[in-house]
Amino acid sequence: MKTYIVGGAVRDGLLGLAVQDKDHVVIGATPEQMLALGFTPVGKDFPVFLHPKTHEEYALARTERKTVAGYKGFVFHTDPTVTLEQDLIRRDLTVNAIAQDDDGNLFDPFHGQQDLQKKIFRHVSDAFAEDPVRILRLARFAARFSVAPHDFVVAPETMALMRQMVSIGEVDALVPERVWQEVARGLMEVRPSRMFEVLRECGALQRLLPELDALWGVPQPATYHPEIDTGVHVMLVVDYAAQQGYSLPVRFAALMHDLGKGTTRPEEWPRHHGHEQRGVALVEAVCQRLRVPSDCRDLAIMTARDHGNVGRALEMRPATLLELFERNDAFRKPQRFKDMLKAAKCDCFGRSGLADIRFPQPAYLTQALAAAQAVNAGAVAQAYLGQPQKIAEAIRLARIASLHEFCLKSTLRE
């Protein structure tokens, strides 16, 4: 029986990065032996155990055989005769197929160290093509390792293999929950745009997120968008959200905010009148299909619908400001409204060559909301005891009056 550290822990250690979790592979052992040593079984499809003290994962070396389409169609085989090389050859990328023993010696039969030095993501074997999740994982790795000195590229032969996987329908077998899981993780990486660029290059984005894929090649007014292409703009927006360290809901809203522009006809270009409302239906469709969590879904819908109104906030009348707050339930959920303002800020600054422009709208709307919140609704209601039908209108008028005073005094409109 011999154990090795494998996968991301070895890869990140060789890159000089912090190692978060350690995964181990065990050669020459049986489940019974692991149990006798005090390990706790946790694996469903094949034997995986937790160490009794460190609680790190130890998986018995295995081979696997593809039986049906999709990422669940595998039969796994483990026994003490399975070698380390047999286990590693089934892994996704050469940089993830390096093992390290307890003495620090490396076992690298597929030249992963060489690919680490060259900064290349390359599949280990044709077994890569049997699991469509690996396309998503590779794209996510590209988003993580995309900034110097760890700016990796995909090997041409691996990209060709992924295109083939897409063409034969392997990607279509992915379940919505797994697609969302990988997209969400990719959005939280250092440069999310790289994930979507890789998916687009291999054709998977058109199958998984056709609403997003449709944005490339759609022009925008050069006065406001020097990058012109809508797809390029959205990638700049989501990367800006990552640079600010924003939450997953904000990053997802940034990704979804301009979907409506993919529905306009060429004769309407480069203007996209009404794209906000059309975008709402598209965001709803994406969220339903991928079973996106409600916090991400709700913020994305709000942002798609009202990001343009955020940009026009300085010109809004008090009553229109109040409608914006009420439409987005800002009085009950002020933090979610402020998150929408963050997404709108990403839309503003996610434009090439316009990083230094003035965008006071988020601060203006935050202050305006505070002014409207300052109205004592309870006191207003008390003044209309016995006339409940008048209370809601009285509160509305009081908030409009407060907003009117705020608009007159605000220096942000200058």
N, C-alpha and C positions, 0 to 999 in steps of 0.2 A: 504494500500500500504506500503510495506517494502522492503528495499534494503539491499543486502549483497555483500561483496567482495568475489569473488570465484576464484578458479583455481590457476595459478602459483603465483599470488601475495601473497596469503595466504601461499602456500607451501614454497616459498622462504623466507617469513618473519619468519616462524617457524624454518627454517634452519639457520637463521641469515645471509642470503644473501641480497644483495641490491635488492630492488623491482623496476623493470623498469616500467611496465605498470600495471594498475589495471583494471580488468574486473569486472562488477557488474551484478547481477541477480536481477530482480524486481519481487516481489510476489504481487499478488492481484491488478494488474493494467491493463488497456487497452491501445491500441495505441492512442486512442483519449485523454486519460488523460496525456500521455507522451507529446503529441504535445501541449496540453494546458499549460504544465509546461515549454515549451520552448525548449524541446529536439528536435534534428534533426534526422530524420530517415535515416539510411544507410543500413539496412539489406535487402538482396535480397530474401533469402529463408524463413526467419522468422524475427520478429520485433527486430531490434537492433537500439539503438538511441545513439547519442552523447550528453553528458551533455553540456548545454549552456555556462558554464564557464570553466570547467576543460577539456572538450572534451574527457573525458573517456567514454568507451563503457558501455552501460546499455542494457542488453538483457532481454526481458520478459521471465519469467519461461516457459518452454515448455516440451512437451513430443514429441516423434517421433516414427514413425513406418516404418520398412523396407519394400520396395515394389519390388525392382529389385536389381540384383547384382551390386556390385561396391559401390563407396563411395558417389554417388549422388542420389542413389535410396531410398530417404526418403520422407515421408510426415510428416510435422511438425504441431503441434497443440499447440496454446497458448490461454489461457483465464484466468481470475482472479481466477479460482478455482484450477489451477495447483499449487501444493505445492512445497516447497523447496526440500523436499526429492525426489519427483517425478522428479524434474529437475536434481538433483545430481546423481541419479541412472543411468542416461543415459551417464554420463561422463566416460572417459577412465580408469583412474587409481584412486585408493583410495586416493593417495597423492594429486590428483587434484580435489577431490570431498569434500573438506572442505570449509565451508562458514564462514564468519565473519561479524557480524552486526556492526552497527555504534558505539556500546559501547565496541567493542573488544571481545564480546562473540563468541565462536566457536560453530558451528553446524557440527558435524562429525558423521553421522549415519553409515558410512562404515569403521570406525576405521583407517582413513588415518594417524592420528597422531601416532598411534602404528606402522604403516608401515614406517613412517618417522624415527622413533627411531630405527627400525630394518634395515633400509636402503633397503627396498624391493619395487619393482614395482609390483603391483598386480592389476588385472582388477577389476572393481567395480561389474559388473554383466555380464551375457551372451550377453548383448547388445554390448559389445566390439567386438564380432565376426561379427557384421553386418557392420563394417566400416574398410576396409583393410588399410586405411591411418593410423589407430592407430598402426599398426605394425611398420610403418616407424617412427611415432612419438615416440613410446616407444624406438626404437633403437636410435633415436636422443637423447632422454633423457639419455639413458645409456652412450652416448658419453659425455654429459655434466656433469652428476653426476657420474664420474668414478675415481675421485681422492680423497684420504682421506682428510678430514673426511666424505666426501659425496660420498663414493664409493658404489653405489647401485647395487643390483643384481635383476634379474627377477625371480619372484615366479615360482616354477615348474609348477603349474597349469596354469599360464598365458602363459608360454612357450608352454605347451601342447596345449592350445587353439590356439595359433598362428600357430603351426604346422598343426592343423586341418584346419584352415582357408586357409593355403597354399595348402593343399592337395585337397580341394574342388574347388580350382580355384579362390578364392576371390581376391588374389593378381593380377591375370591376368587382372582384370577389371580396374586396376589403369591406369589413363591417364598419358602419358609421362611427361607433364609439372609438375604434382604434384610429381611424383617420383623424377624428377630433383630438384624441390624446396626443398624437404626434404633431399636429398643427399647433396645438396649444404649447407644447414644449418648444417647438421651433420658434414661436413668437416670443418666448422668454429668453432666447439666445441673444448673443451680442449683436448680431446683424441678421435679423429675420429675413430680409430681402433675399439673401442667398438661398434660403430654403425654397422659396417660390420660383426663383430663377432656375434652380436645378430641376424642380418639378416641371416647369414650363419647357425646359430644353429637351427633356425626355418624353414629353407629351402627356405626362400624368396629370398636370394641372388642369388640362382641358377636360379630363375625365372626372376628376375629383371636385374641382371648383371652376366649372365653365363660366360662371358669372364673373369671376375674377380674371380668368384667362382672356375674356373678351375685351378687356380694357387696353391691351397692347395694340398699338396702331391707331388708336382713337385720339385725334388731336385736340388740343385746348388752346385758348387764346394766348399767344406768345407774350402779350403784355403782362399777364398775371402768372403765366407758367412758362418760363424760359426753357424748361425741359420738354415742353409741348406734349409729348406722349403721356396719356393718362396712366398707363401701366407703370411707366417709369416714375411718374409723380407719386403713385400709391406706394411704391417701394421706398421712395424717399421719406414719405410720411411715416411708414411703419418703422423705418430705421431711426427716425427722429424720436419716436415714442420709446424705442429701446434705449437710445442715448440718454433720455431723461429718467430712465429707470421706472417708467410707469407700469402700472399693474396690467395683468392679462386682459381684463375687460376693456381698458383703454386701448391697448395694442390691437385687440380684435376689432374694436370700433374704428380705429385708424385704418385697418386693412379693408373694412367693408364700406367705408363712408361714401365712395364714389361709384358704386356698382351701377347706378342708374345711367351713367355716361356711356356704358356699353350698349345701351338700348337705343341711342339716338341714331338717326339716319345720316348718311354722308352729306346729304344736301343741307343738313342742319349744322354741320361742323363749321367752325370750331366751337360754336355756342352749344349749350346743352340745357336749354330752358326746360324746367320741370323735372330735371333728373333726380332731384331730391326725393320727390314723392314716388317716382318709379323705383328708386333704389330701395325704398322701404319694403316693397313686395319681394324684391330679390333677396334682401337680407333675411326676411322671414323664411323664404324658401331654403336658403342655405342652412339656417339654424334648425329648421325642422328636419332637413335631410341628414345633417350631421349630429343631431341631438345635442346641440350646443347648450350649456348650462344657462339658466335664466338670467343671471347677472350679466353675462357676456352678451346674450341675445338682446336684452332690454336696452343696454347702453348702445349697442350697435344700431338698433332701430332708431333710437333718439338721435344719434349722431347723423345717420343717413338723412333723416327728415329735416333736422334743424341746424346742421353745420353752416349752411348758407345764411340762415337768420342770425347766427352768432356774429358772422362777419358784418351784417347790416345793423347790429345792435345800436350803434351810436346815432343812427338816424331814426330809431323807433320812437313812437309816441308812448307815453306812460301806459295807456290802455293796451297797446300792442306788447309792451314788455310784460305786463301782467298775464296776457294770453300765453306768452312763451313760457312763463313760470308755471302756469296752471296746466298747460298741455304736457309738460314734462314732470308734473307732480313734485315741483321743486320745494314746496312748503313742507311736504311730508318726508321727502328724500333729498335733502339739500346736497349731501355728499355725492350722490349719483349725478345730480345736475352739474356739480363742479367737475366731476370726471368727464362729462361731455365737453365742458369747456377745455379740458386738457386735450381731448381728441381733436377739437376744433383748432387748438393751438398747433398741434402736429400738422394739420392740414395746411395751416398758414406757413409754417417754417419748413415744411417738407417740399421745398421748391428750390431748384438750383439757382444760385446767384441772388437769392432774396433773403439771405440769412439775417440781415441787419435791419429789416423793415420794422416799422412800428406796428404793434398789434395790441392795443389797450383793451380790446373788447372783453377778454376774460375777466380782467380786474373790474371793468365797468359793470358787467353783469353780476359779478359777485357782490359788489357794493349796492347795486340796485336791488338785488334779492334781499340783502340785509335791511335795506330801507323798507321794503314791503313787509318783511318779517317783523319789523319793529311795531307795526300796527297791533294794538291789543284787541284781538278779535273778541275776547271774552267781554271786555268793557263795551265794545260796540254792540254785542248781542244783548248785554244787560240793558242798554238804552232802548231796546225794542221788545221788552217783555210783553207778552200778549199779542205780539205781531210777528210770529215766527216766519211768515212768508216774506218779510222784509229784511231779515237778518243777513242772508247771503249777499243781497245787493248792497246793503249798507257796508258790509266788510269789503266788498269789491271796490266801492267808491272811496272808502278810506285808504285802501292800498293804492289806488290810482292817485289820490291826492298826495300821498307820501312819495310816490314815484315822481310826480310832477315837481315837487320841491327838490327831490334829489337831482333830477335832470337839470334844473335851473342852476344848481350849485356845483355840479360835477366839473372838475377841470380836465377830466379825461376826454371830453368831447372837443376840446380846443385843438 
